[in-house]
Amino acid sequence: MEIQALYIKAFGGLKDYSLRLGPGATLFYGPNERGKTTVLTFIRAMFYGLGERRGQDSLRERYTPRDGAAMGGNLWFYHEGVQYEMSRSFGPRKGLDQISLIDLDSNRLVEPFDPEQPGKELFGLAQEVFANSVFVESSGPRVRQSGGADQALWETLSDFMVTPDAKVTAAEVQGRLTKAKLRLRSASGRKGEIPELTARVAEMDEKVRNLAAIQDEEAGLAEELDHLQTRLGALRSQEDSLKQRLSLFEYAEDRERLRLAQLPQTELAALEPEEAQLEQALEPFGADENARRATLNKLQKELQSLLETEQRVQMTRAQRRESRRRYQNILRIAGLALAVLAVAVLLYAYFMLQGDLRSQVMAVSAVGALIGILLYGQRHSAANWIIRGKSEAAAEARSTLDGRLQQFREDCAALGYQPEAGFASSASDSGTSLQPEEQATSNGLRKLSDLPALGIFLHSVEEMLEDRQSLAKEKQRLLAAARREEEALGGRIAFGQRLEIQRQALKHAGADPDTARVDYPAADRLAEELLLLQAERLTAEKQESETRVRLESLLREPGTGAAISPSALHWQMSTELREEQNRLDTLVQRWRALELAENTLANNLLELREKLLPRLAESAGGYMQQLSRGRYDTIQVTENLGILLRDSREGHYYSPENFSSGTEDQLWFAFRLALTDYLGEGRDLPLLLDDLFMNFDDKRAAEGLDLLAARAAEGQQVILLTCHKRIAKLAEERAGWSARTLP
């Protein structure tokens, strides 16, 4: 790979900054604060990003421009014969970063396999490997660990051949493995993160099961509550329907009550014409009941007296007729007897006597016969003459009776009596002539014939008085009934208004109140049915309330009473359980990996000792011999992976801590070159160096520059940035170096 040029839009203290790079070995000189470290960090960020760490170790925070400008820029490079242009912008966090990679030869956009760290694909190196091999920061060539020892343990083991930290021995690695394993699980298996997490997972799993059971119970209660509410809705609908039907019956009953309450008033109104008619008929009898009763009693007494008098007159008349008939019979018998005797004497004298005696006897007989005939013929007149005294008394009594009758008739006529026209006796009808006395009697009888009619009139008046009294009592009864009904209804008018409101409400509810009829048995049946339905509804409401209470208690945390959501808690607890289970699985996998690493560490160490480390030590020893001009010629790796350096003058091996910092930097630089050789097999890797020789004296720096120039001559791009003029001057004096000043 060859990096051709870069353009920094904004990064750290650099803005709108361009730098052209070239092949071979190039040294850029610039004083402090010129941006040499920023340039190298920018190149590294273009390939591996800025990460997500915060704080003083955060490259993103460290290189954010002070004016808040967006970080980003472009990088042009050759890789495997193809020219590329990479553009990147860095946001406040990793998720806002953007990258584009263009193949300039075909002018097409290339999608990186890892947009965050395209260097993995281009270099074939992880970021930590890149940072510990071809990229040297200003802190020197020492390899470094990423993060703490526990987190870096696997990186150290897996990348041991590229990150051989001399401070981490094999024994320490084994100790860390054992310590990490014991921290995860003790030898007894009862302590450690895994047992604790296992217990917690079991506890959480139990809670999840309980929550699932609660959730199932909640679903069951909710379904039961929904069923009860549906049932309650149906019961309430039936109850409303029954109430509406019962309301129709109640409306009909109330309407009937109102009608019955209005009956006394209706009957009172119907009684008024009859009362007025009775009052008009009884008005002549007096203004009040007592006067009318007194007048009626007086007339009744007079009528009774007239009837008694008439009876006496009738008896007297009958007696006179009997006396007349008796006298007439006597006179008829006497006359016939006298006539027969006179005829017999006459015949006797005519046949038996002679002479004057005969004549005398015959004359006397003739007179006797004549007298007998007269008696027979005038028997009626004679009888009347005989009883003439009694007839005069009867006529006088009749005259008095007629006067009283006439006065009574006039009194009754004044009170409204209307006699019937015409009167004819049986005698008139028969054509028989009446004697004067009998004619007078007949006239009296004709007058007396009004008495029954007058009696009927008075009786009718009495009945009218009774009717008036009954009418008054009925009126009082109706008035009392009307008052009672008024009180029972709470006011007939107000009751009627309420009844009309009830009627409108029923019509609004879709019922037809006008067709409602009173049906007490049906209403009673409906009332009983409604009571049963209400009892069933109350039972359902009680069940619904109990179910709701159970559901609410189920949805509250025991003890605190705080509202909870079993489904939400189940989801949350299940999520936490999955996370904890994943964490447990990760820990178990880590423990197994640690166990596997512990079991295979010996084999790995053996392999490192037998294959890789001797090769690295041999390659690094050669570079160290060139850098030290033969003083240090051999590097040895101990059984516990410690590094020893042989001093050719003394023939002894020493650990790096026994040498100066310059010699120690030479050792690590030699290892860097050896690692680069190892990693560069089949790869075209540049060397990016920041003040690599700051701890080197001029002699050692010159040796290092010559060594790097030789590598550049072999085709490897070397970019060295320094703030030391002596290093820049040495580079200018060395062959194969292009020394330039940073803009």
MARLUM-755980 format. One record per residue (C-alpha): residue in one letter; x, y, z. Coordinates in steps of 0.001 Angstrom, whole numbers, plus 500000, padded with zeros to 6 digits. Layout:
MARLUM-755980
   type        X        Y        Z
      a        X        Y        Z
...
***
This chain:
MARLUM-755980
   type        X        Y        Z
      m   500000   500000   500000
      e   501148   503529   499255
      i   499456   506567   500763
      q   499604   509352   498190
      a   497984   512395   499773
      l   495562   513554   502402
      y   493184   516446   502888
      i   491966   517414   506343
      k   488718   519400   506298
      a   488823   519719   510090
      f   490607   517504   512596
      g   492084   518606   515907
      g   493908   521883   515337
      l   494145   521393   511553
      k   491594   522780   509165
      d   491588   522844   505354
      y   494953   521133   505477
      s   496564   519248   502541
      l   499651   517067   502507
      r   501126   515128   499585
      l   503065   511972   500417
      g   505388   509957   498244
      p   506829   506454   497899
      g   509948   505326   499692
      a   511141   506952   502910
      t   509789   510421   503633
      l   510535   512503   506723
      f   508332   515437   507645
      y   509733   517954   510057
      g   507741   520448   512041
      p   508069   522091   515429
      n   505733   521263   518252
      e   502035   522150   517719
      r   502535   521967   513959
      g   500245   518930   513744
      k   502519   515967   513028
      t   500783   513722   515572
      t   497432   514980   514317
      v   498363   513973   510755
      l   499293   510417   511796
      t   496211   510122   514007
      f   494086   511332   511086
      i   495571   508579   508850
      r   494881   505989   511545
      a   491326   507350   512062
      m   490635   507145   508317
      f   491458   503429   508406
      y   490192   502470   511882
      g   487817   505219   513025
      l   487793   507124   516321
      g   486018   504547   518471
      e   483370   505301   521098
      r   485392   505779   524280
      r   484871   508938   526290
      g   487094   510848   528662
      q   490771   511576   528324
      d   491329   508421   526249
      s   488692   509426   523703
      l   490253   510341   520361
      r   486863   511684   519257
      e   486777   514225   522061
      r   490486   514994   521865
      y   490471   515828   518150
      t   487108   517604   517943
      p   487839   521170   516706
      r   487350   523833   519319
      d   485005   525786   517062
      g   482759   522715   516765
      a   483399   522209   513044
      a   482556   518778   511639
      m   485579   516475   511586
      g   486494   514759   508353
      g   488664   514691   505261
      n   489973   512667   502329
      l   492777   510155   501796
      w   494217   508997   498457
      f   496200   505750   498288
      y   497256   502848   496061
      h   496389   499353   497146
      e   497144   496227   495148
      g   497600   498299   491980
      v   494299   500210   492332
      q   494017   503905   493226
      y   491367   504746   495846
      e   489894   507866   497378
      m   488479   507523   500903
      s   486218   510227   502362
      r   485139   510195   506008
      s   483232   512481   508340
      f   483137   512003   512096
      g   480137   512994   514165
      p   479760   513493   517938
      r   479296   509710   518251
      k   480199   506679   516215
      g   476688   506164   514888
      l   476861   509492   513036
      d   480115   508702   511194
      q   479970   508432   507385
      i   482432   506885   504907
      s   482751   506503   501156
      l   485439   504553   499240
      i   485796   505205   495490
      d   487756   503103   493013
      l   489279   505924   490921
      d   490365   503573   488170
      s   486792   502455   487442
      n   485164   505481   489120
      r   482802   503305   491147
      l   481776   503301   494776
      v   483188   500422   496802
      e   481299   499226   499860
      p   483819   498387   502663
      f   483344   495079   504448
      d   483632   496946   507771
      p   482644   500622   507285
      e   483899   501489   510764
      q   487367   499905   510297
      p   488146   499453   506586
      g   491823   498972   507597
      k   490969   495416   508673
      e   490130   494596   505062
      l   492888   496720   503462
      f   495766   495776   505775
      g   494472   492472   507027
      l   495259   493654   510567
      a   493088   494349   513571
      q   493343   497824   515043
      e   495439   496713   518033
      v   497761   494753   515767
      f   498107   497777   513512
      a   498836   500014   516518
      n   501504   497596   517865
      s   503293   496964   514594
      v   503404   499371   511656
      f   502050   502386   513556
      v   504331   503976   516162
      e   502973   506798   518278
      s   505018   509580   519818
      s   505157   507568   523053
      g   507720   505268   521489
      p   507954   501844   519892
      r   506814   499858   522924
      v   503862   497512   522314
      r   500790   498285   524431
      q   497720   496520   525724
      s   494179   497659   524999
      g   492143   498008   528194
      g   492664   496128   531447
      a   494531   492907   531795
      d   491365   490789   531983
      q   489835   492327   528908
      a   493142   492315   527008
      l   494029   488782   528035
      w   492500   487156   524979
      e   493832   489855   522695
      t   497249   489319   524242
      l   497030   485538   523775
      s   495534   485633   520290
      d   497855   488414   519159
      f   500833   487392   521306
      m   503027   487041   518327
      v   502368   490700   517428
      t   502068   492139   520972
      p   504851   490463   523040
      d   504757   492683   526107
      a   507827   491766   528151
      k   505974   492671   531344
      v   503451   489892   530795
      t   505082   486547   531471
      a   503648   483164   530794
      a   503278   482566   534539
      e   501379   485820   534833
      v   499204   484766   531937
      q   498486   481463   533618
      g   497811   483242   536893
      r   495469   485613   535188
      l   493725   482694   533511
      t   493290   480916   536834
      k   492232   484111   538577
      a   489760   484873   535809
      k   488379   481337   536010
      l   488045   481489   539806
      r   486373   484858   539555
      l   483857   483259   537214
      r   483497   480019   539181
      s   485227   478880   542364
      a   486792   475468   542740
      s   483773   474304   544773
      g   481424   475710   542154
      r   479361   477568   544787
      k   480909   481013   544419
      g   481819   483266   541590
      e   480014   485246   538933
      i   478613   482160   537181
      p   477008   480542   540311
      e   475692   483914   541448
      l   474364   484680   538001
      t   472970   481130   537726
      a   471088   481613   541001
      r   469877   484985   539838
      v   468792   483542   536479
      a   466951   480744   538314
      e   465294   483313   540576
      m   464377   485477   537589
      d   463130   482414   535720
      e   460896   481596   538691
      k   459631   485162   538689
      v   459031   484964   534942
      r   457076   481737   535454
      n   455082   483371   538255
      l   454468   486408   536074
      a   453434   484103   533221
      a   451013   482384   535610
      i   449782   485791   536775
      q   449497   486853   533153
      d   447493   483718   532373
      e   445349   484358   535439
      e   444975   487984   534346
      a   443910   486826   530881
      g   441458   484378   532450
      l   440064   487039   534788
      a   439912   489545   531949
      e   438054   487000   529811
      e   435743   486198   532734
      l   435235   489920   533350
      d   434478   490464   529679
      h   432008   487553   529772
      l   430372   488964   532912
      q   430204   492431   531394
      t   428628   490977   528250
      r   426176   489076   530414
      l   425485   492196   532470
      g   424887   494134   529273
      a   422386   491512   528108
      l   420693   491444   531544
      r   420517   495232   531669
      s   419085   495256   528153
      q   416459   492692   529162
      e   415805   494641   532355
      d   415369   497866   530395
      s   413002   496076   528006
      l   410966   494681   530924
      k   410983   498068   532619
      q   409734   499667   529433
      r   406957   497094   529111
      l   406160   497482   532811
      s   406241   501250   532359
      l   403552   500845   529687
      f   401396   498935   532160
      e   402143   501495   534876
      y   401313   504268   532442
      a   398031   502527   531592
      e   397305   502080   535320
      d   398123   505720   536055
      r   396005   506786   533115
      e   393174   504632   534490
      r   393699   506162   537938
      l   393449   509596   536407
      r   390302   508571   534540
      l   388783   507129   537719
      a   389850   510228   539607
      q   388013   512316   537036
      l   384838   510177   537280
      p   383482   511986   540375
      q   383846   515286   538570
      t   382197   513801   535484
      e   379357   512363   537559
      l   379008   515677   539376
      a   378720   517402   536053
      a   376124   514826   534977
      l   374143   515417   538198
      e   373917   519155   537710
      p   371058   519058   535088
      e   369059   516636   537245
      e   369747   518778   540295
      a   368661   521894   538415
      q   365506   520127   537187
      l   364657   518964   540737
      e   365360   522409   542113
      q   363066   523915   539494
      a   360300   521391   540264
      l   360660   521809   544033
      e   361072   525564   543992
      p   357302   526195   544715
      f   357528   524048   547829
      g   360040   526353   549485
      a   363611   527492   549399
      d   365025   524798   551648
      e   364500   521217   552589
      n   362589   521922   555820
      a   360058   524251   554170
      r   359518   521769   551415
      r   359060   518960   553896
      a   356591   521073   555917
      t   354548   521940   552812
      l   354515   518341   551678
      n   353534   517092   555130
      k   350714   519613   555283
      l   349385   518612   551887
      q   349739   514945   552700
      k   347787   515442   555923
      e   345078   517344   554051
      l   344947   514636   551409
      q   344716   512020   554108
      s   341871   513973   555746
      l   340111   514314   552382
      l   340506   510649   551729
      e   339116   509818   555164
      t   336224   512218   554616
      e   335610   510731   551205
      q   335602   507328   552783
      r   333005   508431   555295
      v   330952   509978   552504
      q   331199   506804   550548
      m   330079   504820   553574
      t   327175   507187   554147
      r   326231   506900   550494
      a   326374   503166   550719
      q   324174   503241   553809
      r   321659   505517   552064
      r   321571   503256   549084
      e   321037   500253   551301
      s   318199   502038   553165
      r   316661   503156   549875
      r   316821   499650   548444
      r   315367   498228   551601
      y   312545   500775   551634
      q   311923   500230   547940
      n   311728   496479   548433
      i   309345   496963   551340
      l   307185   499336   549328
      r   307261   497041   546286
      i   306255   494041   548363
      a   303623   496039   550244
      g   302174   497494   547062
      l   302091   494111   545320
      a   300570   492506   548369
      l   298021   495280   548726
      a   297182   495091   545031
      v   296848   491304   545076
      l   294792   491425   548232
      a   292590   494159   546773
      v   292110   492119   543572
      a   291345   489041   545573
      v   288836   490960   547720
      l   287476   492479   544569
      l   287011   489115   542945
      y   285703   487706   546106
      a   283217   490542   546362
      y   282353   490268   542726
      f   281661   486649   542825
      m   280757   486115   546406
      l   278964   489208   547521
      q   275962   490877   546405
      g   274549   494232   546648
      d   276023   497179   548225
      l   278422   495239   550159
      r   279616   493854   546978
      s   279940   497317   545641
      q   281539   498607   548767
      v   283890   495792   549050
      m   284726   496035   545387
      a   285181   499763   545707
      v   287390   499296   548696
      s   289269   496555   546901
      a   289681   498745   543873
      v   291029   501512   546074
      g   293269   499087   547782
      a   294507   497727   544446
      l   295113   501294   543263
      i   297061   502117   546376
      g   299060   498925   545976
      i   299839   499840   542371
      l   300813   503364   543433
      l   303079   502014   546114
      y   304724   499702   543635
      g   305091   502357   541024
      q   306326   505144   543340
      r   308475   502992   545531
      h   311688   504922   544563
      s   310272   508322   545381
      a   308717   507026   548464
      a   311988   505546   549599
      n   313786   508814   548870
      w   311173   510685   550829
      i   311618   508353   553702
      i   315394   508933   553807
      r   315286   512590   552843
      g   316820   513714   556175
      k   319800   511662   555703
      s   320239   512937   552130
      e   320209   516558   553291
      a   322974   515776   555813
      a   324874   513957   553132
      a   324496   516893   550724
      e   325785   519285   553354
      a   328774   517028   554048
      r   329330   516759   550311
      s   329296   520508   549915
      t   331858   520918   552669
      l   334005   518184   551125
      d   333754   519819   547707
      g   334914   523135   549163
      r   337874   521539   550847
      l   338674   519523   547719
      q   338501   522602   545574
      q   340838   524433   547935
      f   343245   521453   547997
      r   343164   521253   544225
      e   343975   524918   543964
      d   346826   524549   546442
      c   348221   521637   544464
      a   347755   523506   541190
      a   349761   526351   542695
      l   352561   523832   543416
      g   352551   522557   539853
      y   349804   519960   539743
      q   348205   519520   536277
      p   344873   517542   536483
      e   343874   515307   533642
      a   341111   516598   531352
      g   337765   514881   531222
      f   335925   512656   533683
      a   332928   510341   533040
      s   331176   508068   535515
      s   329786   504651   534861
      a   326260   506030   535237
      s   326794   508540   532468
      d   328269   505912   530312
      s   325274   503615   530900
      g   322708   506333   530049
      t   320802   505828   533319
      s   319174   508935   534704
      l   320255   509878   538173
      q   318180   511305   540946
      p   319150   514812   542085
      e   320703   513429   545158
      e   322549   510850   543183
      q   323515   513509   540656
      a   325010   515557   543444
      t   326757   512525   544727
      s   327996   511771   541225
      n   329331   515304   540891
      g   331103   514956   544216
      l   332574   511713   543154
      r   333760   513311   539971
      k   335548   515865   542053
      l   336896   513221   544383
      s   338366   511304   541450
      d   341278   513806   541475
      l   342396   512605   544893
      p   344408   509598   543631
      a   346102   511805   541065
      l   346750   514363   543783
      g   348086   511561   545956
      i   350299   510447   543102
      f   351428   514057   542666
      l   352333   514371   546329
      h   353993   510977   546232
      s   356033   512118   543241
      v   356946   515298   545124
      e   358002   513168   548056
      e   360072   511036   545692
      m   361619   514204   544247
      l   362498   515322   547758
      e   364012   511911   548398
      d   365799   512133   545058
      r   367032   515614   545951
      q   368284   514367   549284
      s   369898   511324   547653
      l   371336   513636   545010
      a   372804   515859   547710
      k   374275   512836   549475
      e   375634   511506   546161
      k   377071   514923   545425
      q   378739   515007   548829
      r   380032   511466   548236
      l   381382   512413   544836
      l   382997   515555   546225
      a   384606   513532   549015
      a   385728   510924   546492
      a   387126   513668   544268
      r   389049   515127   547213
      r   390380   511679   548145
      e   391454   510993   544580
      e   393031   514432   544386
      e   394993   513748   547564
      a   395921   510234   546393
      l   397219   511590   543087
      g   399065   514436   544753
      g   397195   516940   542688
      r   395199   515888   539654
      i   396721   518556   537418
      a   400283   517811   538520
      f   399595   514080   538135
      g   398293   514697   534638
      q   401420   516689   533791
      r   403625   513897   535107
      l   401564   511405   533136
      e   402110   513446   529968
      i   405856   513581   530644
      q   405820   509799   531139
      r   403908   509436   527868
      q   406447   511560   525957
      a   409329   509586   527511
      l   407760   506305   526406
      k   407239   507635   522889
      h   410828   508843   522821
      a   411947   505343   523871
      g   410117   503873   520881
      a   407036   502592   522735
      d   403406   503351   521894
      p   401766   504486   525144
      d   398441   505235   523443
      t   397851   501520   522858
      a   398719   500555   526435
      r   395932   498778   528286
      v   395436   497913   531916
      d   396285   494258   532495
      y   396973   493636   536158
      p   397814   489903   535840
      a   400257   490592   533005
      a   401765   493487   534962
      d   402163   491257   538018
      r   403865   488599   535899
      l   406189   491223   534432
      a   406954   492579   537913
      e   407831   489085   539153
      e   409958   488471   536056
      l   411669   491834   536586
      l   412404   490989   540226
      l   413983   487688   539184
      l   415973   489447   536457
      q   417130   492143   538887
      a   418203   489473   541357
      e   420141   487761   538576
      r   421663   491107   537569
      l   422676   491872   541153
      t   424315   488450   541370
      a   426149   489106   538088
      e   427185   492583   539306
      k   428501   491049   542511
      q   430451   488473   540525
      e   431715   491218   538195
      s   432764   493351   541178
      e   434517   490412   542850
      t   436270   489548   539575
      r   437299   493186   539126
      v   438645   493298   542693
      r   440597   490083   542073
      l   441921   491512   538818
      e   442869   494817   540471
      s   444544   493023   543378
      l   446368   490917   540812
      l   447548   494119   539118
      r   448942   495589   542346
      e   452226   494820   543978
      p   451806   492983   547301
      g   452749   495099   550273
      t   453081   498474   548557
      g   449843   498341   546584
      a   451525   500052   543657
      a   449952   499439   540250
      i   451778   496901   538100
      s   451396   495495   534613
      p   452056   491732   534595
      s   452467   491721   530811
      a   454905   494639   530926
      l   456710   493129   533921
      h   456773   489765   532180
      w   458229   491355   529060
      q   460718   493381   531095
      m   461655   490427   533293
      s   461877   488135   530236
      t   464119   490682   528538
      e   466281   490947   531649
      l   466247   487156   531928
      r   467393   486819   528323
      e   470065   489421   528925
      e   471192   487713   532107
      q   470995   484338   530374
      n   473060   485725   527497
      r   475469   487161   530019
      l   475553   483805   531786
      d   476097   482041   528474
      t   478845   484534   527699
      l   480438   483940   531098
      v   480125   480194   530657
      q   481619   480473   527200
      r   484348   482688   528613
      w   484945   480214   531411
      r   485117   477408   528893
      a   487378   479530   526722
      l   489523   480269   529755
      e   489591   476601   530581
      l   490410   475816   526964
      a   493057   478528   526961
      e   494464   477245   530224
      n   494531   473709   528888
      t   496091   474759   525578
      l   498399   477461   526938
      a   501217   474997   527440
      n   500868   473793   523862
      n   500693   477374   522643
      l   503759   478321   524645
      l   505525   475311   523288
      e   504491   476263   519783
      l   505550   479849   520410
      r   508874   478706   521755
      e   509469   476159   519086
      k   508139   478017   516030
      l   507150   481659   516195
      l   509227   483085   519001
      p   512527   481719   517787
      r   511742   483142   514386
      l   510774   486540   515803
      a   513731   486502   518155
      e   516082   485645   515344
      s   514680   488378   513055
      a   514624   490945   515841
      g   518144   489945   516892
      g   519406   490666   513399
      y   517803   494107   513403
      m   519148   494754   516931
      q   522631   493807   515793
      q   522396   496357   512937
      l   520997   499071   515206
      s   523659   498492   517924
      r   526468   497884   515394
      g   527039   494391   516709
      r   527009   495030   520446
      y   523701   493258   521005
      d   523507   490352   518647
      t   521012   487844   520072
      i   517528   487959   521532
      q   516314   484983   523580
      v   512785   484148   524682
      t   512601   482279   528025
      e   510244   479424   528903
      n   507896   481809   530601
      l   507970   484022   527492
      g   510324   486565   529004
      i   512676   488479   526630
      l   516435   488598   527206
      l   519057   490560   525208
      r   522665   489288   524876
      d   525509   491773   525273
      s   528185   490510   522833
      r   530924   492236   524790
      e   530099   490422   528030
      g   528393   487373   526635
      h   525539   487644   529121
      y   521759   487983   528650
      y   519903   490797   530311
      s   516245   491755   530531
      p   515274   495068   528880
      e   514849   496768   532268
      n   518610   496565   532740
      f   519340   498766   529726
      s   518898   502454   529017
      s   515661   503749   527529
      g   517416   504237   524199
      t   518597   500604   524126
      e   515139   499450   525258
      d   513556   501507   522437
      q   516028   499912   520016
      l   514935   496485   521258
      w   511272   497236   520750
      f   512009   498867   517382
      a   513785   495667   516338
      f   510773   493650   517466
      r   508506   496028   515518
      l   510497   495425   512382
      a   510508   491659   512991
      l   506731   491707   513545
      t   506267   493824   510436
      d   508284   491275   508460
      y   506124   488503   509848
      l   502857   490369   509232
      g   504002   491729   505899
      e   504311   488365   504300
      g   501913   488667   501390
      r   500910   492198   502450
      d   502072   495647   501386
      l   502223   497525   504691
      p   503467   501083   505180
      l   505363   502211   508299
      l   503822   505226   510025
      l   506269   506564   512648
      d   505853   509502   515014
      d   509162   510691   516550
      l   510524   507153   516600
      f   514044   508285   517418
      m   513330   510928   520086
      n   515219   508795   522701
      f   517951   507826   520232
      d   521244   509643   520096
      d   522533   510729   516700
      k   524525   507555   516199
      r   521590   505272   516968
      a   519221   507532   515008
      a   521504   507331   511956
      e   521536   503537   512199
      g   517760   503509   512432
      l   517380   505849   509475
      d   519684   503677   507398
      l   517709   500590   508356
      l   514421   502240   507379
      a   515919   503530   504112
      a   516958   500000   503257
      r   513388   498790   503838
      a   512054   501674   501699
      a   514450   500641   498978
      e   512791   497245   499047
      g   509431   498918   498237
      q   507947   499575   501682
      q   506567   503090   502232
      v   508052   504739   505310
      i   506579   507955   506712
      l   508453   509494   509649
      l   507338   512692   511382
      t   509564   514465   513895
      c   509871   517734   515736
      h   513643   517364   516153
      k   515826   519249   513664
      r   518731   516909   514275
      i   516691   513976   513113
      a   515576   515937   510035
      k   519163   516960   509323
      l   520358   513366   509704
      a   517659   512262   507249
      e   518743   514898   504736
      e   522266   513555   504983
      r   521235   509926   504519
      a   520693   508329   501179
      g   517181   507167   500328
      w   515440   509788   502468
      s   513267   512683   501328
      a   513122   515296   504082
      r   510297   517866   503948
      t   508893   520496   506221
      l   505251   520310   507291
      p   503130   523134   505833
***
